[in-house]
Amino acid sequence: MSRMSAGAAGAILAAALAGAASLADAQPRTPLKNVVADQVVQKIEYCRGEYRLMMANGEQRTVPELNLRFKTDASAYGPERGRPVLLPAGMQGDRAQLIFSGLDDLKRFPVERCEGGTR
């Protein structure tokens, strides 16, 4: 059994990452500035393993903590500051990603809050 040198492994990894980056660049991006109200999150509360999301259209959604991904997008395609966007993720529709304009929004929005005082 032959072993690969660390240099060769690093070169393969770098080539794979470069290929993945160019593939990602080739994908068309959806602008997140003018999305519909049922995708805009106004308030995020966390309690006992679930996130309650209050949407701009007045709807409330509950998502288990392991099914919600938090991301930031500070590019020109990202959401407006103070208007995180909820997008579907996963092949079965059971997961979602919440995209913030930057770290300030990511730090400010989620709040731990449980009814009845028990976490």
trRosetta pair geometry for C-beta under 8 A, 3 or more apart (Angstrom, degrees):
i j d omega theta_ij theta_ji phi_ij phi_ji
4 8 4.9 -120 -176 85 94 122
4 9 5.1 112 120 -58 122 92
4 12 7.9 -24 180 0 149 139
5 8 4.6 93 57 6 83 102
5 9 7.0 -151 92 -5 43 86
6 9 5.7 -55 -146 39 32 112
6 10 6.2 34 154 -21 65 107
7 10 5.7 -55 -148 36 29 112
7 11 6.4 30 153 -20 64 105
8 11 5.6 -53 -148 34 32 112
8 12 6.5 32 153 -18 65 104
9 12 5.8 -53 -150 36 32 110
9 13 6.3 31 153 -17 65 108
10 13 5.7 -55 -146 39 32 112
10 14 6.2 33 155 -20 66 106
11 14 5.7 -52 -145 36 30 111
11 15 6.4 30 155 -19 63 106
12 15 5.8 -56 -149 36 30 110
12 16 6.3 30 153 -19 65 107
13 16 5.7 -55 -147 36 31 111
13 17 6.3 28 156 -16 66 107
14 17 5.8 -55 -146 39 30 109
14 18 6.2 32 155 -21 64 107
15 18 5.7 -53 -146 36 30 112
15 19 6.4 32 154 -19 63 106
16 19 5.7 -56 -151 36 30 112
16 20 6.4 29 152 -18 65 106
17 20 5.6 -53 -145 37 34 111
17 21 6.3 36 154 -21 66 105
18 21 5.7 -52 -147 35 31 112
18 22 6.5 26 156 -15 64 105
19 22 6.0 -56 -146 38 30 105
19 23 6.3 32 153 -20 64 107
20 23 5.6 -54 -148 37 32 114
20 24 6.3 33 153 -20 65 105
21 24 5.7 -54 -148 36 32 111
21 25 6.4 33 152 -20 64 105
22 25 5.5 -49 -146 36 36 114
22 26 6.5 39 153 -24 64 104
23 26 5.7 -55 -152 31 32 113
23 27 7.1 39 150 -29 62 98
24 27 5.8 -46 -157 18 37 115
29 77 4.7 -25 134 -134 132 164
30 77 7.2 108 86 -171 35 115
31 34 6.8 26 113 28 113 84
31 76 7.9 -46 -119 129 99 75
31 77 5.1 -119 -108 -142 56 69
32 35 6.0 -16 -158 -33 58 122
32 73 6.7 93 26 77 143 142
32 77 6.2 72 8 153 87 68
32 78 5.7 -33 53 -171 121 26
32 79 4.2 -64 125 -68 117 70
32 85 4.7 -130 -167 5 117 162
32 99 6.1 -80 -141 94 168 138
33 77 8.0 -126 -22 -165 92 32
33 78 7.8 67 -61 94 79 39
33 79 6.6 159 -87 -136 43 39
33 80 5.6 84 -137 -45 75 89
35 39 4.3 -76 147 77 129 134
35 40 6.2 156 84 -54 105 87
35 79 7.5 -44 8 -112 123 99
35 85 5.4 94 24 -128 158 122
36 39 5.5 87 65 9 71 103
36 40 7.7 -144 103 -10 36 93
36 57 7.8 9 148 -52 86 127
37 40 5.7 -58 -144 32 41 111
37 55 6.8 103 149 152 73 99
37 56 4.1 -119 -158 94 83 106
37 57 3.9 116 120 -60 113 89
38 55 5.6 24 -141 167 46 148
38 56 7.5 -115 -63 56 23 82
38 57 4.7 -20 -73 8 69 142
38 59 6.2 28 -127 27 89 138
39 55 7.6 66 5 -146 8 115
39 85 5.3 13 147 -156 101 83
39 86 5.4 -152 -160 56 59 74
39 87 6.9 35 -152 -75 114 60
40 55 6.5 106 74 -164 57 73
40 56 3.9 14 81 -11 112 130
40 57 7.9 116 50 -20 90 77
40 79 8.0 149 -117 -151 83 131
40 83 5.2 -36 -147 -168 111 94
40 84 7.4 126 -157 75 56 47
40 85 6.3 -36 -97 -101 54 64
40 86 7.7 -143 -59 12 7 86
41 44 6.2 31 163 -59 131 95
41 53 5.2 -67 -127 -164 112 107
41 54 7.1 98 -162 69 68 51
41 55 6.2 -56 -103 -104 49 56
41 56 7.5 -86 -56 -30 7 82
41 83 7.8 136 52 -171 59 44
41 84 4.5 -29 52 79 112 100
41 85 7.2 -167 4 -89 90 13
41 86 5.5 97 -47 -35 108 105
41 98 6.4 1 -8 -142 155 112
41 109 7.3 63 116 -164 119 142
42 54 5.1 -62 64 103 95 96
42 55 6.7 92 5 178 92 11
42 56 5.4 126 -44 -80 108 62
43 53 7.5 154 83 -158 56 41
43 54 4.0 13 52 42 100 121
43 109 7.5 -176 -142 -161 32 84
43 111 7.8 -38 -172 24 86 117
44 51 6.0 -20 -164 -167 94 109
44 52 7.4 151 -157 78 43 54
44 53 5.8 -8 -106 -106 73 69
44 54 7.7 -136 -63 21 35 77
44 84 7.7 -4 -39 54 126 150
44 98 7.6 72 -96 -164 141 162
44 109 4.7 57 25 150 120 98
44 110 4.6 -53 106 -96 124 57
44 111 6.7 135 88 17 68 71
45 51 7.1 147 78 -159 44 56
45 52 4.5 -11 62 56 99 104
45 54 7.8 52 -2 -17 100 101
45 110 7.8 142 -102 -155 15 58
45 111 5.6 -34 -109 73 63 87
45 112 7.6 95 -165 -138 65 16
45 113 4.5 -61 -150 50 112 109
46 50 7.3 168 -150 87 55 40
46 51 5.4 -27 -97 -100 73 70
46 52 7.8 -164 -75 18 25 73
46 65 7.3 58 -143 -92 107 110
46 110 5.8 31 -24 -172 117 103
46 111 7.0 -180 17 85 82 34
46 112 4.9 -44 71 -103 99 63
46 113 7.2 103 51 25 50 61
47 50 6.2 -21 69 62 68 84
47 52 7.0 8 20 -8 104 110
47 112 7.0 123 -78 -163 60 65
47 113 6.2 -62 -62 85 109 47
47 114 3.9 136 -135 -92 117 80
47 115 7.4 32 -149 8 167 67
47 119 6.9 -132 -148 -137 69 62
48 114 6.4 86 -21 -111 94 125
48 118 7.9 32 -65 116 120 83
48 119 6.3 171 -66 173 73 48
49 64 6.4 -10 148 -151 91 77
49 65 5.1 -107 -165 1 55 118
50 62 5.4 6 175 -173 127 99
50 63 6.8 151 -160 75 76 36
50 64 5.7 -51 -103 -104 76 43
50 65 6.4 -114 -84 -35 24 78
51 62 7.2 160 82 -153 48 50
51 63 5.0 -17 60 62 99 90
51 64 7.9 41 17 127 78 4
51 65 6.3 114 -25 -90 92 64
51 68 5.4 -31 25 12 141 166
51 110 7.4 -62 -126 -124 113 104
52 60 6.1 -7 -173 -173 96 106
52 61 7.5 158 -156 82 48 43
52 62 5.5 -20 -101 -99 68 77
53 60 6.9 155 79 -159 51 54
53 61 4.6 -14 59 61 104 93
53 62 7.6 -174 18 -79 76 27
53 63 6.6 25 -10 3 117 111
53 86 6.4 78 173 -73 160 147
53 98 7.6 -157 -105 -98 136 130
54 59 7.9 163 -155 88 46 43
54 60 5.5 -22 -101 -104 64 80
55 58 6.9 -31 78 41 83 22
55 59 4.5 -1 44 63 126 86
55 60 7.1 -157 8 -82 85 28
55 61 6.6 59 -35 -4 112 104
55 86 7.4 -76 -103 20 102 137
56 83 7.8 12 -62 -141 136 95
61 86 7.5 132 53 177 151 170
63 67 5.5 -130 179 86 92 106
63 68 4.6 95 123 -59 132 117
63 96 5.8 -80 -124 34 151 124
64 67 4.7 72 66 12 88 111
64 68 7.4 179 83 -11 44 93
65 68 6.3 -70 -147 36 32 104
67 90 7.6 -39 -154 -28 88 152
67 94 5.9 -87 -140 140 134 80
67 95 4.6 -138 -165 -110 80 68
67 96 6.7 53 139 19 87 75
68 95 7.3 -173 -74 -161 33 70
68 96 5.5 -10 -113 69 72 90
68 97 7.5 144 -164 -103 55 29
68 98 6.1 18 -176 -10 103 111
69 89 6.2 -20 21 47 124 168
69 95 7.1 42 -12 171 100 110
69 96 7.3 -159 27 101 76 45
69 97 4.3 -26 68 -111 105 81
69 98 7.0 177 84 22 51 68
70 97 7.7 176 -77 -160 14 68
70 98 5.5 -22 -108 67 60 100
70 100 7.1 9 -171 -6 88 113
70 106 6.2 103 173 -139 122 110
71 97 5.6 11 4 -180 121 113
71 98 7.1 159 27 79 73 47
71 99 4.9 -26 78 -106 100 73
71 100 7.2 175 90 21 46 73
72 78 7.5 7 168 -133 58 139
72 99 7.1 133 -114 -162 18 66
72 100 5.0 -37 -105 71 73 89
72 101 7.2 -5 -155 104 83 16
72 102 5.6 68 -160 -121 124 26
72 103 6.3 -19 -95 -58 157 56
72 105 7.8 144 -117 60 97 104
72 106 6.0 -65 -74 -42 109 133
73 77 6.3 -65 161 88 130 85
73 78 3.3 179 110 -101 90 101
73 79 6.9 92 64 6 107 72
73 99 5.3 3 6 -174 114 117
73 100 7.6 149 24 73 66 41
73 101 7.1 -55 72 -122 64 35
74 78 5.6 -12 -83 -3 9 163
74 101 6.5 77 -103 169 60 59
74 102 4.9 58 -89 -87 105 94
75 78 5.2 127 53 -21 61 98
78 99 6.9 -145 -145 154 81 115
78 101 5.3 121 139 -125 122 61
78 102 7.9 78 147 -47 158 70
79 83 5.3 -140 166 94 112 84
79 84 6.0 120 84 -126 161 27
79 85 4.5 -177 -78 -15 135 108
79 99 5.8 137 -10 107 118 98
79 100 6.9 -83 53 -153 122 20
79 101 5.2 -107 80 -66 77 83
80 83 4.4 32 68 37 94 123
80 101 6.4 -46 131 -74 17 137
81 101 4.5 -108 -88 67 55 163
81 102 7.2 -16 -106 20 91 105
81 104 7.5 7 -146 79 108 121
81 105 6.3 -158 -151 -58 64 122
82 101 7.5 -15 3 11 42 136
82 105 6.5 -145 -70 -107 33 113
83 101 7.5 61 52 -36 67 117
84 98 5.6 24 163 177 126 93
84 99 6.3 166 -161 80 77 44
84 100 4.8 -30 -104 -93 104 67
84 101 7.5 -119 -85 -13 61 74
84 105 6.1 162 -62 156 99 130
84 109 6.1 2 -14 -81 141 168
85 98 7.4 164 81 -155 40 51
85 99 4.9 -16 60 58 90 100
86 96 5.7 0 -170 176 94 129
86 97 7.5 157 -153 81 49 43
86 98 5.5 -19 -99 -102 71 74
86 99 7.9 -177 -80 17 23 74
87 96 6.7 153 79 -162 39 77
87 97 5.2 -19 64 62 92 91
87 98 8.0 173 22 -84 69 28
87 99 6.5 22 4 -7 114 114
88 93 6.0 -29 -157 -130 127 68
88 95 7.5 97 -173 84 60 59
88 96 5.9 -59 -116 -108 36 73
88 97 7.9 22 108 18 11 80
89 95 4.5 -65 86 109 89 101
89 96 5.6 134 21 -129 93 16
89 97 4.5 81 -38 -23 136 97
90 93 6.5 -138 88 -29 99 11
90 94 5.6 -72 106 55 152 67
90 95 3.3 107 -21 32 132 113
90 96 7.9 -55 10 -44 109 35
92 95 7.8 79 59 1 80 86
100 103 7.7 106 108 -78 133 17
100 105 4.0 -177 -168 94 114 118
100 106 4.5 -176 51 -61 165 80
100 109 7.0 -151 -104 6 125 139
101 104 7.8 -28 82 58 94 92
101 105 5.2 90 41 -3 84 145
102 105 5.8 102 57 14 60 97
102 106 7.1 -116 114 -3 36 98
103 106 5.2 -58 -143 41 38 115
103 107 6.0 36 159 -19 72 105
104 107 6.0 -59 -150 37 27 107
104 108 6.1 16 157 -16 64 116
105 108 5.7 -63 -138 41 30 108
105 109 5.8 24 172 -24 70 113
106 109 6.8 -50 -131 28 19 105
106 110 7.8 0 -178 2 52 104
112 119 7.2 6 174 -119 119 118
114 117 6.6 127 91 -110 100 2
114 118 6.0 -101 127 75 142 44
114 119 5.3 -173 -9 -97 152 52
